[in-house]
């Protein structure tokens, strides 16, 4: 059931459903989330069941503003506070030490929790309405609104196609960013990048005033975080990454026999068969991120067996797109 996200009545209806322990999907600037009251283990269990997601795989909790952080986190290091001040609301998730006895199911049973303040106006209005609800809901656990491991949704129609009409979905239009948030671990004394997004390393470092580390640089094991499995974001078709030359060579070898293949590339390639689908990848990393998941879903809807993608440039601006495509092709 798609609801008009610009309607105050629809926002209030969604907030009442969430306060009653039900699931509601809603838009963020990154992707659509499948929301439940983060403080209710029973409500959060419905997310895991609907997605087919392992219950020990933590969810990201969305909060209306920085003041809500202390309701879920027991420790906020100074560099994390700087990141919040500079980059919230926005596409940044911080992993923090979880307050004992709070949101255990949303955290997958771990002693850390991922928190984010989304920038989308519909998400913000919903979070404020939830805080006013009876009983109040102080944060929404909300992984991407899709089956576990599959392509994330960037429109309300994507969500309905995944879960059917019974699930309420607040429609806020196509997501502006299109890939999930950057995740920074703040539990090990220094900021550690667990998942890249559209925010570059340079932006995170400038905001925190600290060098951004990679997980393998520290002896301590990284906390578990959403969307960091090796295989993730995968369509039904098999994704293969290759450079432009290898892509053209493979097409030339197949010749007129090529079929059931979709191509997503920046380079202009010769397609020897009219049975192939092709979409041009934008030269701009942000625009590619915005359309990436929608393109993968479009190819799936066309029934292709293989999706051949030109490997994105090895450039900081492309790190988030490259990460999603590497995980989509890992399965």
Secondary structure, 3 states (H helix, E strand, C coil): CEEECCCHHHHHHHHHHHHCCCCEEEECCCCEEEEEECCCHHHHHHHHHHHCCCCCCCCEEECCCHHHHHHCEEECCHHHHHHHHHHCCCCEEEEEEECCCCCCCCCCCCCEEEEECCCCHHHHHHHHHHHHCCCCCCCEEEEECCCCCECCCCCHHHHHHHHCCCCEEEECCCCCCCCCCEEEECCCCCCEEEECCCCCHHHHHHHHCCCCEEHHHCCCCCCCCCCCCCCCCECCCEEEEECHHHHHHHHHHHHHHCCCEEEEECCCCCCCCCCCEEEECCCCHHHHHHHHHHHHHHHHHCCCCEEEEECCCCCHHHHHHHHHHHHHHHC
